[in-house]
Amino acid sequence: MLVYRSSQEPDRLLKSTYSLDGEEIVPGFTLAIAEFFQKLAFLGKCDVIYLNG
């Protein structure tokens, strides 16, 4: 998963073993990347998802 802080270039790449956190925007929020994609696979709706913030 690519993390963008602006619309120009990705800030970092998160692997499936990493967690996404809310940093200062949503303090206390955390989500395991593997859990996120596992839920999408269960829904069977798509193989790839693009997130725009």
C-alpha positions in Angstrom: 0.0 0.0 0.0 1.4 3.4 -1.0 0.9 6.2 1.5 0.6 9.7 0.1 0.9 12.9 2.1 0.3 15.0 -1.0 -0.9 14.3 -4.5 2.6 14.3 -6.0 4.6 11.3 -4.9 4.1 8.5 -2.4 5.7 9.1 1.0 6.2 5.4 1.9 5.3 1.9 1.0 3.6 -0.3 3.5 4.0 -4.0 3.2 1.4 -6.6 4.2 3.2 -7.1 7.5 3.0 -3.4 8.4 0.2 -1.4 10.0 -1.3 1.9 8.9 -1.8 4.4 11.6 -3.6 7.7 11.8 -0.6 9.7 13.0 -1.6 13.2 14.1 -4.7 13.2 11.9 -6.6 10.4 13.7 -4.7 9.7 16.9 -5.0 6.1 18.1 -6.2 4.7 14.8 -4.3 1.6 13.6 -5.1 -1.0 11.0 -3.0 -4.0 9.9 -2.5 -3.9 6.2 -3.0 -7.7 5.9 -6.3 -7.3 7.7 -7.5 -4.6 5.3 -6.8 -6.7 2.2 -8.2 -9.9 3.8 -11.5 -8.2 4.3 -11.6 -7.0 0.7 -10.8 -10.5 -0.6 -13.6 -11.9 1.6 -16.0 -9.5 -0.1 -14.8 -10.7 -3.5 -15.5 -7.3 -5.1 -12.0 -6.4 -6.4 -8.4 -7.5 -6.7 -7.0 -4.0 -6.6 -8.2 -0.9 -4.8 -7.1 2.7 -5.3 -7.7 5.1 -2.4 -7.8 8.8 -3.0 -7.8 11.1 0.0 
